[in-house]
Amino acid sequence: MDIFKYGLTEAEYLKSRDKKLGAAIDKIGMIKREITPDPFTALILSVISQQISKKAAATIKTRLFSLLDELTPDKILRANLIDIKNCGMSERKAGYIRGIAEAAVSGKIDFPGLRLMSDEHIIEKLSALHGVGVWTAEMLLIFSLCRPDVVSYRDLAIRRGMINLYGLKDLTSKEFERYRQRFSPYGSVASLYLWELSAE
């Protein structure tokens, strides 16, 4: 299993920047979160997972792999749209998946080349695709490209984690930005802990 890699350098930096987060890091320990190194596969799986349970997403993923053998742009485009839909998703979502495959084949999105782009450029390129919003692009930055400094304001659990950590009643975008800057350049590691704290 591939995981998001970080170590004592990142953890100690965050602890030095924020005592409350530091205490949470000590309490929770190191977090292992699975990643999908191939960005095309990661984006397809992310779109599948939108607005459904993990269990439902896993079932659809299994059926899709069974249908296609492997998740490549060519295999997706050769498959019948109805067959993709029948893996357990809406026709609209199946269309989004086809659209992502078309963007890869046409060269509209150079998936291997994403590794050379800035975070902002990747978000701009990917969020222009149907069915892919800014949040989905931000999650790809963390859980496929392993970018070190991503804290998503659009992620409800991240915001809830901040509220729980700091004992806030509410969280303005200005307050969020102040914390985000405090965590930089290791915001993605902070995000891992904020997700854990969101459930408390």
Secondary structure in CASP SS format (residue, H / E / C, confidence):
PFRMAT SS
TARGET T0000
AUTHOR 0000-0000-0000
METHOD secondary structure of the structure
MODEL  1
M C 1.00
D C 1.00
I E 1.00
F C 1.00
K C 1.00
Y C 1.00
G C 1.00
L H 1.00
T H 1.00
E H 1.00
A H 1.00
E H 1.00
Y H 1.00
L H 1.00
K H 1.00
S H 1.00
R H 1.00
D C 1.00
K H 1.00
K H 1.00
L H 1.00
G H 1.00
A H 1.00
A H 1.00
I H 1.00
D H 1.00
K H 1.00
I H 1.00
G C 1.00
M C 1.00
I C 1.00
K C 1.00
R C 1.00
E E 1.00
I C 1.00
T C 1.00
P C 1.00
D C 1.00
P H 1.00
F H 1.00
T H 1.00
A H 1.00
L H 1.00
I H 1.00
L H 1.00
S H 1.00
V H 1.00
I H 1.00
S H 1.00
Q C 1.00
Q C 1.00
I C 1.00
S C 1.00
K H 1.00
K H 1.00
A H 1.00
A H 1.00
A H 1.00
T H 1.00
I H 1.00
K H 1.00
T H 1.00
R H 1.00
L H 1.00
F H 1.00
S H 1.00
L H 1.00
L H 1.00
D C 1.00
E C 1.00
L C 1.00
T C 1.00
P H 1.00
D H 1.00
K H 1.00
I H 1.00
L H 1.00
R H 1.00
A C 1.00
N C 1.00
L H 1.00
I H 1.00
D H 1.00
I H 1.00
K H 1.00
N C 1.00
C C 1.00
G C 1.00
M C 1.00
S C 1.00
E H 1.00
R H 1.00
K H 1.00
A H 1.00
G H 1.00
Y H 1.00
I H 1.00
R H 1.00
G H 1.00
I H 1.00
A H 1.00
E H 1.00
A H 1.00
A H 1.00
V H 1.00
S H 1.00
G C 1.00
K C 1.00
I C 1.00
D C 1.00
F C 1.00
P H 1.00
G H 1.00
L H 1.00
R H 1.00
L H 1.00
M C 1.00
S C 1.00
D H 1.00
E H 1.00
H H 1.00
I H 1.00
I H 1.00
E H 1.00
K H 1.00
L H 1.00
S C 1.00
A C 1.00
L C 1.00
H C 1.00
G C 1.00
V C 1.00
G C 1.00
V H 1.00
W H 1.00
T H 1.00
A H 1.00
E H 1.00
M H 1.00
L H 1.00
L H 1.00
I H 1.00
F H 1.00
S C 1.00
L C 1.00
C C 1.00
R C 1.00
P C 1.00
D C 1.00
V C 1.00
V C 1.00
S C 1.00
Y C 1.00
R C 1.00
D C 1.00
L H 1.00
A H 1.00
I H 1.00
R H 1.00
R H 1.00
G H 1.00
M H 1.00
I H 1.00
N H 1.00
L H 1.00
Y H 1.00
G C 1.00
L C 1.00
K C 1.00
D C 1.00
L C 1.00
T C 1.00
S H 1.00
K H 1.00
E H 1.00
F H 1.00
E H 1.00
R H 1.00
Y H 1.00
R H 1.00
Q H 1.00
R H 1.00
F H 1.00
S C 1.00
P C 1.00
Y C 1.00
G H 1.00
S H 1.00
V H 1.00
A H 1.00
S H 1.00
L H 1.00
Y H 1.00
L H 1.00
W H 1.00
E H 1.00
L H 1.00
S H 1.00
A C 1.00
E C 1.00
END
